[in-house]
Amino acid sequence: MPKRILNGVVTSDANAQTVTVSVERRFKHPLLHKTVRKSKKYRAHDEKDAFKVGDLVRIQECAPKSKTKRWEVIAE
């Protein structure tokens, strides 16, 4: 099964080897037919602490690295 890849913006880099990435998705509301924006935050593993707040990154699913980390940053 292929691993999911998402694009997002780094919102926090306060923890060691971890970044918080906000991923936004857009969809049309089924009843109102209006474009709705929803965002979700993912905690991703950043081995070299290379990414800072505001950076655009791609994250990929991986095996669990800690209690909350299930994603890793792909070099971009």
PDB file with one MODEL, atoms N, CA, C and O in Angstrom:
MODEL        1
ATOM      1  N   MET A   1       0.843  -1.178   0.000  1.00  0.00           N
ATOM      2  CA  MET A   1       0.000   0.000   0.000  1.00  0.00           C
ATOM      3  C   MET A   1       0.891   1.247   0.000  1.00  0.00           C
ATOM      4  O   MET A   1       1.811   1.344   0.812  1.00  0.00           O
ATOM      5  N   PRO A   2       0.630   2.198  -0.899  1.00  0.00           N
ATOM      6  CA  PRO A   2       1.480   3.394  -0.963  1.00  0.00           C
ATOM      7  C   PRO A   2       1.274   4.288   0.249  1.00  0.00           C
ATOM      8  O   PRO A   2       0.194   4.322   0.838  1.00  0.00           O
ATOM      9  N   LYS A   3       2.330   5.015   0.611  1.00  0.00           N
ATOM     10  CA  LYS A   3       2.264   5.926   1.745  1.00  0.00           C
ATOM     11  C   LYS A   3       1.678   7.257   1.291  1.00  0.00           C
ATOM     12  O   LYS A   3       1.970   7.737   0.195  1.00  0.00           O
ATOM     13  N   ARG A   4       0.852   7.843   2.144  1.00  0.00           N
ATOM     14  CA  ARG A   4       0.264   9.140   1.816  1.00  0.00           C
ATOM     15  C   ARG A   4       1.316  10.237   1.948  1.00  0.00           C
ATOM     16  O   ARG A   4       2.179  10.187   2.824  1.00  0.00           O
ATOM     17  N   ILE A   5       1.229  11.216   1.073  1.00  0.00           N
ATOM     18  CA  ILE A   5       2.106  12.383   1.118  1.00  0.00           C
ATOM     19  C   ILE A   5       1.214  13.620   1.155  1.00  0.00           C
ATOM     20  O   ILE A   5       0.304  13.759   0.338  1.00  0.00           O
ATOM     21  N   LEU A   6       1.477  14.518   2.106  1.00  0.00           N
ATOM     22  CA  LEU A   6       0.697  15.739   2.259  1.00  0.00           C
ATOM     23  C   LEU A   6       1.612  16.953   2.211  1.00  0.00           C
ATOM     24  O   LEU A   6       2.785  16.869   2.575  1.00  0.00           O
ATOM     25  N   ASN A   7       1.073  18.084   1.762  1.00  0.00           N
ATOM     26  CA  ASN A   7       1.804  19.351   1.744  1.00  0.00           C
ATOM     27  C   ASN A   7       1.265  20.245   2.844  1.00  0.00           C
ATOM     28  O   ASN A   7       0.055  20.295   3.068  1.00  0.00           O
ATOM     29  N   GLY A   8       2.156  20.954   3.537  1.00  0.00           N
ATOM     30  CA  GLY A   8       1.701  21.831   4.602  1.00  0.00           C
ATOM     31  C   GLY A   8       2.743  22.855   4.982  1.00  0.00           C
ATOM     32  O   GLY A   8       3.807  22.949   4.371  1.00  0.00           O
ATOM     33  N   VAL A   9       2.409  23.631   6.019  1.00  0.00           N
ATOM     34  CA  VAL A   9       3.275  24.703   6.503  1.00  0.00           C
ATOM     35  C   VAL A   9       3.672  24.382   7.942  1.00  0.00           C
ATOM     36  O   VAL A   9       2.833  23.982   8.750  1.00  0.00           O
ATOM     37  N   VAL A  10       4.950  24.560   8.255  1.00  0.00           N
ATOM     38  CA  VAL A  10       5.438  24.326   9.615  1.00  0.00           C
ATOM     39  C   VAL A  10       4.898  25.425  10.521  1.00  0.00           C
ATOM     40  O   VAL A  10       5.097  26.610  10.253  1.00  0.00           O
ATOM     41  N   THR A  11       4.209  25.028  11.605  1.00  0.00           N
ATOM     42  CA  THR A  11       3.656  26.007  12.540  1.00  0.00           C
ATOM     43  C   THR A  11       4.428  26.046  13.851  1.00  0.00           C
ATOM     44  O   THR A  11       4.311  27.013  14.604  1.00  0.00           O
ATOM     45  N   SER A  12       5.223  25.002  14.140  1.00  0.00           N
ATOM     46  CA  SER A  12       6.022  24.985  15.363  1.00  0.00           C
ATOM     47  C   SER A  12       7.240  24.090  15.172  1.00  0.00           C
ATOM     48  O   SER A  12       7.162  23.032  14.547  1.00  0.00           O
ATOM     49  N   ASP A  13       8.375  24.539  15.727  1.00  0.00           N
ATOM     50  CA  ASP A  13       9.591  23.723  15.700  1.00  0.00           C
ATOM     51  C   ASP A  13      10.251  23.728  17.083  1.00  0.00           C
ATOM     52  O   ASP A  13      11.471  23.614  17.199  1.00  0.00           O
ATOM     53  N   ALA A  14       9.428  23.861  18.124  1.00  0.00           N
ATOM     54  CA  ALA A  14       9.938  24.018  19.485  1.00  0.00           C
ATOM     55  C   ALA A  14      10.560  22.741  20.043  1.00  0.00           C
ATOM     56  O   ALA A  14      11.463  22.815  20.877  1.00  0.00           O
ATOM     57  N   ASN A  15      10.105  21.589  19.607  1.00  0.00           N
ATOM     58  CA  ASN A  15      10.602  20.325  20.151  1.00  0.00           C
ATOM     59  C   ASN A  15      11.770  19.790  19.327  1.00  0.00           C
ATOM     60  O   ASN A  15      11.898  20.091  18.140  1.00  0.00           O
ATOM     61  N   ALA A  16      12.612  19.001  19.966  1.00  0.00           N
ATOM     62  CA  ALA A  16      13.775  18.429  19.289  1.00  0.00           C
ATOM     63  C   ALA A  16      13.329  17.376  18.279  1.00  0.00           C
ATOM     64  O   ALA A  16      12.551  16.483  18.613  1.00  0.00           O
ATOM     65  N   GLN A  17      13.817  17.478  17.055  1.00  0.00           N
ATOM     66  CA  GLN A  17      13.553  16.540  15.961  1.00  0.00           C
ATOM     67  C   GLN A  17      12.070  16.394  15.636  1.00  0.00           C
ATOM     68  O   GLN A  17      11.655  15.378  15.079  1.00  0.00           O
ATOM     69  N   THR A  18      11.275  17.396  15.978  1.00  0.00           N
ATOM     70  CA  THR A  18       9.839  17.343  15.701  1.00  0.00           C
ATOM     71  C   THR A  18       9.362  18.698  15.196  1.00  0.00           C
ATOM     72  O   THR A  18       9.745  19.742  15.723  1.00  0.00           O
ATOM     73  N   VAL A  19       8.524  18.665  14.173  1.00  0.00           N
ATOM     74  CA  VAL A  19       7.858  19.880  13.711  1.00  0.00           C
ATOM     75  C   VAL A  19       6.358  19.617  13.678  1.00  0.00           C
ATOM     76  O   VAL A  19       5.917  18.492  13.440  1.00  0.00           O
ATOM     77  N   THR A  20       5.584  20.663  13.918  1.00  0.00           N
ATOM     78  CA  THR A  20       4.139  20.577  13.775  1.00  0.00           C
ATOM     79  C   THR A  20       3.792  21.202  12.431  1.00  0.00           C
ATOM     80  O   THR A  20       4.160  22.341  12.142  1.00  0.00           O
ATOM     81  N   VAL A  21       3.069  20.424  11.609  1.00  0.00           N
ATOM     82  CA  VAL A  21       2.746  20.854  10.253  1.00  0.00           C
ATOM     83  C   VAL A  21       1.232  21.009  10.129  1.00  0.00           C
ATOM     84  O   VAL A  21       0.481  20.093  10.462  1.00  0.00           O
ATOM     85  N   SER A  22       0.793  22.158   9.655  1.00  0.00           N
ATOM     86  CA  SER A  22      -0.624  22.408   9.427  1.00  0.00           C
ATOM     87  C   SER A  22      -0.939  22.138   7.957  1.00  0.00           C
ATOM     88  O   SER A  22      -0.363  22.757   7.062  1.00  0.00           O
ATOM     89  N   VAL A  23      -1.861  21.207   7.724  1.00  0.00           N
ATOM     90  CA  VAL A  23      -2.243  20.828   6.367  1.00  0.00           C
ATOM     91  C   VAL A  23      -3.672  21.303   6.128  1.00  0.00           C
ATOM     92  O   VAL A  23      -4.582  20.973   6.889  1.00  0.00           O
ATOM     93  N   GLU A  24      -3.860  22.078   5.070  1.00  0.00           N
ATOM     94  CA  GLU A  24      -5.181  22.625   4.753  1.00  0.00           C
ATOM     95  C   GLU A  24      -5.791  21.880   3.581  1.00  0.00           C
ATOM     96  O   GLU A  24      -5.115  21.600   2.591  1.00  0.00           O
ATOM     97  N   ARG A  25      -7.066  21.561   3.698  1.00  0.00           N
ATOM     98  CA  ARG A  25      -7.774  20.946   2.568  1.00  0.00           C
ATOM     99  C   ARG A  25      -9.005  21.781   2.249  1.00  0.00           C
ATOM    100  O   ARG A  25      -9.614  22.380   3.135  1.00  0.00           O
ATOM    101  N   ARG A  26      -9.356  21.809   0.986  1.00  0.00           N
ATOM    102  CA  ARG A  26     -10.525  22.572   0.533  1.00  0.00           C
ATOM    103  C   ARG A  26     -11.510  21.616  -0.116  1.00  0.00           C
ATOM    104  O   ARG A  26     -11.125  20.705  -0.849  1.00  0.00           O
ATOM    105  N   PHE A  27     -12.793  21.839   0.167  1.00  0.00           N
ATOM    106  CA  PHE A  27     -13.829  21.009  -0.440  1.00  0.00           C
ATOM    107  C   PHE A  27     -15.108  21.823  -0.545  1.00  0.00           C
ATOM    108  O   PHE A  27     -15.270  22.844   0.123  1.00  0.00           O
ATOM    109  N   LYS A  28     -15.994  21.363  -1.378  1.00  0.00           N
ATOM    110  CA  LYS A  28     -17.268  22.043  -1.563  1.00  0.00           C
ATOM    111  C   LYS A  28     -18.280  21.482  -0.577  1.00  0.00           C
ATOM    112  O   LYS A  28     -18.446  20.266  -0.478  1.00  0.00           O
ATOM    113  N   HIS A  29     -18.960  22.365   0.156  1.00  0.00           N
ATOM    114  CA  HIS A  29     -19.971  21.940   1.118  1.00  0.00           C
ATOM    115  C   HIS A  29     -21.115  21.261   0.371  1.00  0.00           C
ATOM    116  O   HIS A  29     -21.601  21.797  -0.625  1.00  0.00           O
ATOM    117  N   PRO A  30     -21.556  20.087   0.837  1.00  0.00           N
ATOM    118  CA  PRO A  30     -22.561  19.342   0.077  1.00  0.00           C
ATOM    119  C   PRO A  30     -23.914  20.040  -0.057  1.00  0.00           C
ATOM    120  O   PRO A  30     -24.604  19.850  -1.059  1.00  0.00           O
ATOM    121  N   LEU A  31     -24.303  20.836   0.926  1.00  0.00           N
ATOM    122  CA  LEU A  31     -25.609  21.488   0.869  1.00  0.00           C
ATOM    123  C   LEU A  31     -25.516  22.946   0.409  1.00  0.00           C
ATOM    124  O   LEU A  31     -26.320  23.404  -0.403  1.00  0.00           O
ATOM    125  N   LEU A  32     -24.534  23.659   0.933  1.00  0.00           N
ATOM    126  CA  LEU A  32     -24.418  25.085   0.632  1.00  0.00           C
ATOM    127  C   LEU A  32     -23.654  25.373  -0.654  1.00  0.00           C
ATOM    128  O   LEU A  32     -23.718  26.491  -1.165  1.00  0.00           O
ATOM    129  N   HIS A  33     -22.932  24.385  -1.191  1.00  0.00           N
ATOM    130  CA  HIS A  33     -22.137  24.533  -2.419  1.00  0.00           C
ATOM    131  C   HIS A  33     -21.137  25.682  -2.318  1.00  0.00           C
ATOM    132  O   HIS A  33     -20.892  26.415  -3.276  1.00  0.00           O
ATOM    133  N   LYS A  34     -20.582  25.806  -1.142  1.00  0.00           N
ATOM    134  CA  LYS A  34     -19.606  26.848  -0.875  1.00  0.00           C
ATOM    135  C   LYS A  34     -18.269  26.164  -0.590  1.00  0.00           C
ATOM    136  O   LYS A  34     -18.244  25.092   0.016  1.00  0.00           O
ATOM    137  N   THR A  35     -17.171  26.762  -1.013  1.00  0.00           N
ATOM    138  CA  THR A  35     -15.857  26.192  -0.744  1.00  0.00           C
ATOM    139  C   THR A  35     -15.512  26.399   0.731  1.00  0.00           C
ATOM    140  O   THR A  35     -15.559  27.516   1.248  1.00  0.00           O
ATOM    141  N   VAL A  36     -15.165  25.298   1.390  1.00  0.00           N
ATOM    142  CA  VAL A  36     -14.847  25.327   2.819  1.00  0.00           C
ATOM    143  C   VAL A  36     -13.382  24.958   2.990  1.00  0.00           C
ATOM    144  O   VAL A  36     -12.883  24.050   2.324  1.00  0.00           O
ATOM    145  N   ARG A  37     -12.684  25.671   3.895  1.00  0.00           N
ATOM    146  CA  ARG A  37     -11.284  25.357   4.198  1.00  0.00           C
ATOM    147  C   ARG A  37     -11.215  24.719   5.572  1.00  0.00           C
ATOM    148  O   ARG A  37     -11.724  25.275   6.546  1.00  0.00           O
ATOM    149  N   LYS A  38     -10.594  23.565   5.653  1.00  0.00           N
ATOM    150  CA  LYS A  38     -10.369  22.901   6.933  1.00  0.00           C
ATOM    151  C   LYS A  38      -8.891  22.625   7.069  1.00  0.00           C
ATOM    152  O   LYS A  38      -8.223  22.302   6.087  1.00  0.00           O
ATOM    153  N   SER A  39      -8.371  22.749   8.284  1.00  0.00           N
ATOM    154  CA  SER A  39      -6.962  22.451   8.487  1.00  0.00           C
ATOM    155  C   SER A  39      -6.817  21.451   9.620  1.00  0.00           C
ATOM    156  O   SER A  39      -7.655  21.374  10.519  1.00  0.00           O
ATOM    157  N   LYS A  40      -5.737  20.687   9.558  1.00  0.00           N
ATOM    158  CA  LYS A  40      -5.434  19.696  10.579  1.00  0.00           C
ATOM    159  C   LYS A  40      -3.938  19.738  10.823  1.00  0.00           C
ATOM    160  O   LYS A  40      -3.153  19.947   9.899  1.00  0.00           O
ATOM    161  N   LYS A  41      -3.548  19.537  12.082  1.00  0.00           N
ATOM    162  CA  LYS A  41      -2.134  19.574  12.425  1.00  0.00           C
ATOM    163  C   LYS A  41      -1.594  18.165  12.581  1.00  0.00           C
ATOM    164  O   LYS A  41      -2.242  17.294  13.161  1.00  0.00           O
ATOM    165  N   TYR A  42      -0.399  17.956  12.055  1.00  0.00           N
ATOM    166  CA  TYR A  42       0.293  16.680  12.177  1.00  0.00           C
ATOM    167  C   TYR A  42       1.654  16.937  12.803  1.00  0.00           C
ATOM    168  O   TYR A  42       2.290  17.951  12.520  1.00  0.00           O
ATOM    169  N   ARG A  43       2.102  16.013  13.657  1.00  0.00           N
ATOM    170  CA  ARG A  43       3.449  16.092  14.217  1.00  0.00           C
ATOM    171  C   ARG A  43       4.326  15.191  13.371  1.00  0.00           C
ATOM    172  O   ARG A  43       4.017  14.016  13.172  1.00  0.00           O
ATOM    173  N   ALA A  44       5.421  15.747  12.875  1.00  0.00           N
ATOM    174  CA  ALA A  44       6.287  15.021  11.947  1.00  0.00           C
ATOM    175  C   ALA A  44       7.726  14.991  12.456  1.00  0.00           C
ATOM    176  O   ALA A  44       8.185  15.909  13.136  1.00  0.00           O
ATOM    177  N   HIS A  45       8.419  13.920  12.111  1.00  0.00           N
ATOM    178  CA  HIS A  45       9.809  13.729  12.524  1.00  0.00           C
ATOM    179  C   HIS A  45      10.727  14.506  11.584  1.00  0.00           C
ATOM    180  O   HIS A  45      10.652  14.357  10.364  1.00  0.00           O
ATOM    181  N   ASP A  46      11.590  15.332  12.160  1.00  0.00           N
ATOM    182  CA  ASP A  46      12.559  16.134  11.408  1.00  0.00           C
ATOM    183  C   ASP A  46      13.938  15.802  11.968  1.00  0.00           C
ATOM    184  O   ASP A  46      14.380  16.419  12.937  1.00  0.00           O
ATOM    185  N   GLU A  47      14.611  14.838  11.367  1.00  0.00           N
ATOM    186  CA  GLU A  47      15.860  14.272  11.891  1.00  0.00           C
ATOM    187  C   GLU A  47      16.923  15.322  12.178  1.00  0.00           C
ATOM    188  O   GLU A  47      17.573  15.267  13.222  1.00  0.00           O
ATOM    189  N   LYS A  48      17.115  16.288  11.263  1.00  0.00           N
ATOM    190  CA  LYS A  48      18.224  17.241  11.382  1.00  0.00           C
ATOM    191  C   LYS A  48      17.799  18.609  11.906  1.00  0.00           C
ATOM    192  O   LYS A  48      18.607  19.538  11.911  1.00  0.00           O
ATOM    193  N   ASP A  49      16.562  18.753  12.343  1.00  0.00           N
ATOM    194  CA  ASP A  49      16.043  20.061  12.783  1.00  0.00           C
ATOM    195  C   ASP A  49      16.285  21.129  11.722  1.00  0.00           C
ATOM    196  O   ASP A  49      16.707  22.242  12.038  1.00  0.00           O
ATOM    197  N   ALA A  50      16.018  20.788  10.471  1.00  0.00           N
ATOM    198  CA  ALA A  50      16.331  21.674   9.348  1.00  0.00           C
ATOM    199  C   ALA A  50      15.218  22.674   9.049  1.00  0.00           C
ATOM    200  O   ALA A  50      15.482  23.697   8.418  1.00  0.00           O
ATOM    201  N   PHE A  51      13.996  22.416   9.476  1.00  0.00           N
ATOM    202  CA  PHE A  51      12.863  23.239   9.068  1.00  0.00           C
ATOM    203  C   PHE A  51      12.422  24.177  10.186  1.00  0.00           C
ATOM    204  O   PHE A  51      12.406  23.810  11.361  1.00  0.00           O
ATOM    205  N   LYS A  52      12.066  25.394   9.792  1.00  0.00           N
ATOM    206  CA  LYS A  52      11.658  26.431  10.738  1.00  0.00           C
ATOM    207  C   LYS A  52      10.214  26.836  10.476  1.00  0.00           C
ATOM    208  O   LYS A  52       9.619  26.428   9.478  1.00  0.00           O
ATOM    209  N   VAL A  53       9.659  27.629  11.365  1.00  0.00           N
ATOM    210  CA  VAL A  53       8.269  28.078  11.248  1.00  0.00           C
ATOM    211  C   VAL A  53       8.076  28.840   9.937  1.00  0.00           C
ATOM    212  O   VAL A  53       8.874  29.714   9.597  1.00  0.00           O
ATOM    213  N   GLY A  54       7.020  28.507   9.210  1.00  0.00           N
ATOM    214  CA  GLY A  54       6.710  29.170   7.949  1.00  0.00           C
ATOM    215  C   GLY A  54       7.183  28.422   6.719  1.00  0.00           C
ATOM    216  O   GLY A  54       6.777  28.763   5.609  1.00  0.00           O
ATOM    217  N   ASP A  55       8.027  27.416   6.877  1.00  0.00           N
ATOM    218  CA  ASP A  55       8.529  26.653   5.731  1.00  0.00           C
ATOM    219  C   ASP A  55       7.431  25.764   5.150  1.00  0.00           C
ATOM    220  O   ASP A  55       6.634  25.181   5.886  1.00  0.00           O
ATOM    221  N   LEU A  56       7.400  25.668   3.821  1.00  0.00           N
ATOM    222  CA  LEU A  56       6.509  24.717   3.146  1.00  0.00           C
ATOM    223  C   LEU A  56       7.217  23.368   3.101  1.00  0.00           C
ATOM    224  O   LEU A  56       8.366  23.279   2.668  1.00  0.00           O
ATOM    225  N   VAL A  57       6.534  22.326   3.545  1.00  0.00           N
ATOM    226  CA  VAL A  57       7.151  20.997   3.593  1.00  0.00           C
ATOM    227  C   VAL A  57       6.183  19.941   3.073  1.00  0.00           C
ATOM    228  O   VAL A  57       4.976  20.162   2.974  1.00  0.00           O
ATOM    229  N   ARG A  58       6.757  18.783   2.743  1.00  0.00           N
ATOM    230  CA  ARG A  58       5.958  17.606   2.389  1.00  0.00           C
ATOM    231  C   ARG A  58       6.192  16.575   3.480  1.00  0.00           C
ATOM    232  O   ARG A  58       7.332  16.344   3.883  1.00  0.00           O
ATOM    233  N   ILE A  59       5.123  15.954   3.961  1.00  0.00           N
ATOM    234  CA  ILE A  59       5.258  14.924   4.980  1.00  0.00           C
ATOM    235  C   ILE A  59       4.721  13.606   4.434  1.00  0.00           C
ATOM    236  O   ILE A  59       3.811  13.581   3.606  1.00  0.00           O
ATOM    237  N   GLN A  60       5.307  12.511   4.918  1.00  0.00           N
ATOM    238  CA  GLN A  60       4.956  11.183   4.429  1.00  0.00           C
ATOM    239  C   GLN A  60       4.672  10.270   5.623  1.00  0.00           C
ATOM    240  O   GLN A  60       5.336  10.359   6.656  1.00  0.00           O
ATOM    241  N   GLU A  61       3.691   9.404   5.470  1.00  0.00           N
ATOM    242  CA  GLU A  61       3.363   8.439   6.519  1.00  0.00           C
ATOM    243  C   GLU A  61       4.555   7.547   6.809  1.00  0.00           C
ATOM    244  O   GLU A  61       5.348   7.247   5.916  1.00  0.00           O
ATOM    245  N   CYS A  62       4.680   7.125   8.065  1.00  0.00           N
ATOM    246  CA  CYS A  62       5.750   6.204   8.439  1.00  0.00           C
ATOM    247  C   CYS A  62       5.291   5.388   9.642  1.00  0.00           C
ATOM    248  O   CYS A  62       4.211   5.617  10.186  1.00  0.00           O
ATOM    249  N   ALA A  63       6.108   4.453  10.043  1.00  0.00           N
ATOM    250  CA  ALA A  63       5.830   3.681  11.251  1.00  0.00           C
ATOM    251  C   ALA A  63       5.903   4.622  12.451  1.00  0.00           C
ATOM    252  O   ALA A  63       6.623   5.619  12.394  1.00  0.00           O
ATOM    253  N   PRO A  64       5.186   4.338  13.526  1.00  0.00           N
ATOM    254  CA  PRO A  64       5.202   5.232  14.682  1.00  0.00           C
ATOM    255  C   PRO A  64       6.609   5.448  15.236  1.00  0.00           C
ATOM    256  O   PRO A  64       7.340   4.493  15.498  1.00  0.00           O
ATOM    257  N   LYS A  65       6.975   6.726  15.410  1.00  0.00           N
ATOM    258  CA  LYS A  65       8.291   7.072  15.955  1.00  0.00           C
ATOM    259  C   LYS A  65       8.184   7.447  17.429  1.00  0.00           C
ATOM    260  O   LYS A  65       9.173   7.379  18.159  1.00  0.00           O
ATOM    261  N   SER A  66       6.998   7.839  17.870  1.00  0.00           N
ATOM    262  CA  SER A  66       6.750   8.157  19.276  1.00  0.00           C
ATOM    263  C   SER A  66       5.241   8.081  19.497  1.00  0.00           C
ATOM    264  O   SER A  66       4.498   7.611  18.634  1.00  0.00           O
ATOM    265  N   LYS A  67       4.803   8.545  20.655  1.00  0.00           N
ATOM    266  CA  LYS A  67       3.374   8.483  20.975  1.00  0.00           C
ATOM    267  C   LYS A  67       2.519   9.270  19.982  1.00  0.00           C
ATOM    268  O   LYS A  67       1.417   8.845  19.638  1.00  0.00           O
ATOM    269  N   THR A  68       3.023  10.412  19.522  1.00  0.00           N
ATOM    270  CA  THR A  68       2.218  11.271  18.645  1.00  0.00           C
ATOM    271  C   THR A  68       2.729  11.357  17.212  1.00  0.00           C
ATOM    272  O   THR A  68       2.007  11.837  16.339  1.00  0.00           O
ATOM    273  N   LYS A  69       3.952  10.908  16.944  1.00  0.00           N
ATOM    274  CA  LYS A  69       4.530  11.078  15.610  1.00  0.00           C
ATOM    275  C   LYS A  69       4.306   9.848  14.731  1.00  0.00           C
ATOM    276  O   LYS A  69       4.778   8.753  15.035  1.00  0.00           O
ATOM    277  N   ARG A  70       3.570  10.057  13.630  1.00  0.00           N
ATOM    278  CA  ARG A  70       3.310   9.004  12.654  1.00  0.00           C
ATOM    279  C   ARG A  70       3.697   9.438  11.247  1.00  0.00           C
ATOM    280  O   ARG A  70       3.421   8.742  10.269  1.00  0.00           O
ATOM    281  N   TRP A  71       4.346  10.607  11.159  1.00  0.00           N
ATOM    282  CA  TRP A  71       4.729  11.193   9.871  1.00  0.00           C
ATOM    283  C   TRP A  71       6.190  11.605   9.927  1.00  0.00           C
ATOM    284  O   TRP A  71       6.740  11.832  11.005  1.00  0.00           O
ATOM    285  N   GLU A  72       6.817  11.701   8.756  1.00  0.00           N
ATOM    286  CA  GLU A  72       8.192  12.195   8.674  1.00  0.00           C
ATOM    287  C   GLU A  72       8.284  13.205   7.548  1.00  0.00           C
ATOM    288  O   GLU A  72       7.568  13.105   6.552  1.00  0.00           O
ATOM    289  N   VAL A  73       9.173  14.187   7.710  1.00  0.00           N
ATOM    290  CA  VAL A  73       9.352  15.241   6.713  1.00  0.00           C
ATOM    291  C   VAL A  73      10.215  14.721   5.589  1.00  0.00           C
ATOM    292  O   VAL A  73      11.264  14.119   5.818  1.00  0.00           O
ATOM    293  N   ILE A  74       9.756  14.962   4.353  1.00  0.00           N
ATOM    294  CA  ILE A  74      10.551  14.639   3.168  1.00  0.00           C
ATOM    295  C   ILE A  74      11.331  15.896   2.828  1.00  0.00           C
ATOM    296  O   ILE A  74      10.767  16.990   2.835  1.00  0.00           O
ATOM    297  N   ALA A  75      12.609  15.762   2.533  1.00  0.00           N
ATOM    298  CA  ALA A  75      13.430  16.928   2.210  1.00  0.00           C
ATOM    299  C   ALA A  75      12.819  17.690   1.048  1.00  0.00           C
ATOM    300  O   ALA A  75      12.496  17.100   0.017  1.00  0.00           O
ATOM    301  N   GLU A  76      12.655  19.010   1.210  1.00  0.00           N
ATOM    302  CA  GLU A  76      12.061  19.833   0.152  1.00  0.00           C
ATOM    303  C   GLU A  76      12.861  21.074  -0.065  1.00  0.00           C
ATOM    304  O   GLU A  76      12.514  21.891  -0.918  1.00  0.00           O
TER     305      GLU A  76
ENDMDL
END
